[in-house]
Amino acid sequence: MGALWLALAAAVLTGYAAGRARPWQRLIDWAQDQVTQRPTRSLGFWLAVPVLLVGLAVLWTCHPRRSAANVRSWRQDRTPPAVPRLDPDWAARRGARTEGEDQ
């Protein structure tokens, strides 16, 4: 019975330490850096691909609605922001007074 309590305490402490250190987030960040910044022929790229695939599988398993909503939002057409138009006569109009303007 003492070995069971010892194993349970070790599991709780390991879980607490993993939660504080967040190794999974660091691993995903590393894998994303490898995939986005390395050529596909490098070893780091091919080591990072399974890590990202497992991360995606966990994400779709744990949060399917949020993942589906993100995919839908990525597929929507986004209108680009309005670009200001160039006014060739801006210097001439800068000093011009408008109607109703007091001195």
C-alpha positions in Angstrom: 0.0 0.0 0.0 2.9 2.3 0.7 4.3 1.8 -2.8 0.9 2.9 -4.2 0.9 6.1 -2.2 4.5 6.8 -3.3 3.6 6.2 -7.0 0.6 8.5 -6.6 2.6 11.2 -5.0 5.3 10.9 -7.7 2.6 11.2 -10.4 1.1 14.3 -8.7 4.4 16.0 -8.4 5.4 15.1 -12.0 2.1 16.6 -13.2 2.6 19.7 -11.2 6.1 20.2 -12.5 5.0 19.6 -16.1 2.2 22.1 -15.7 4.6 24.8 -14.3 7.3 24.2 -16.8 4.9 23.9 -19.8 7.2 21.7 -21.9 4.5 21.0 -24.5 4.3 24.7 -25.4 8.0 25.0 -25.7 8.1 21.8 -27.8 5.4 23.2 -30.2 7.2 26.5 -30.4 10.4 24.7 -31.3 8.6 22.6 -33.9 7.0 25.7 -35.5 10.4 27.4 -35.7 11.9 24.3 -37.4 9.1 24.0 -39.9 8.9 27.7 -40.8 12.6 28.6 -40.8 14.4 25.5 -42.1 14.5 23.9 -45.5 12.6 20.7 -46.0 15.8 18.7 -46.4 17.0 19.4 -42.9 16.7 16.9 -40.1 15.1 19.5 -37.8 12.2 19.9 -40.2 11.5 16.2 -40.3 11.8 15.8 -36.6 9.3 18.7 -36.1 6.6 17.4 -38.5 5.4 14.6 -36.3 5.4 16.9 -33.2 3.1 19.3 -35.1 0.9 16.5 -36.4 0.4 15.2 -32.8 -0.3 18.7 -31.6 -3.0 19.2 -34.3 -4.5 15.8 -33.4 -4.7 16.8 -29.8 -6.1 20.2 -30.6 -8.9 18.7 -32.8 -9.6 16.0 -30.2 -9.8 18.3 -27.2 -11.4 21.4 -28.8 -13.2 20.3 -32.0 -15.7 23.2 -32.1 -13.1 25.9 -31.6 -10.8 24.3 -34.2 -13.7 24.1 -36.7 -14.6 27.7 -36.1 -11.0 28.8 -36.6 -10.9 26.9 -39.9 -14.1 28.5 -41.0 -12.9 32.0 -40.1 -9.6 31.4 -42.0 -11.6 30.5 -45.2 -13.7 33.7 -45.1 -12.7 36.4 -47.5 -11.2 39.3 -45.8 -11.6 42.7 -47.3 -8.4 44.6 -47.3 -8.3 47.9 -45.4 -9.1 51.0 -47.3 -6.1 52.6 -48.8 -6.0 56.4 -48.6 -6.2 58.0 -52.0 -3.5 60.4 -53.2 -4.8 63.9 -53.8 -2.5 65.7 -56.2 -3.9 69.1 -55.2 -3.5 68.7 -51.5 -1.0 71.6 -51.2 -3.3 74.0 -53.0 -6.2 73.0 -50.8 -4.3 73.1 -47.6 -4.5 76.9 -47.3 -8.0 77.3 -48.9 -10.8 78.3 -46.6 -14.1 76.5 -46.7 -17.5 78.1 -46.5 -18.7 78.9 -43.1 -15.2 79.0 -41.6 -14.6 81.9 -39.2 -11.4 83.9 -39.2 
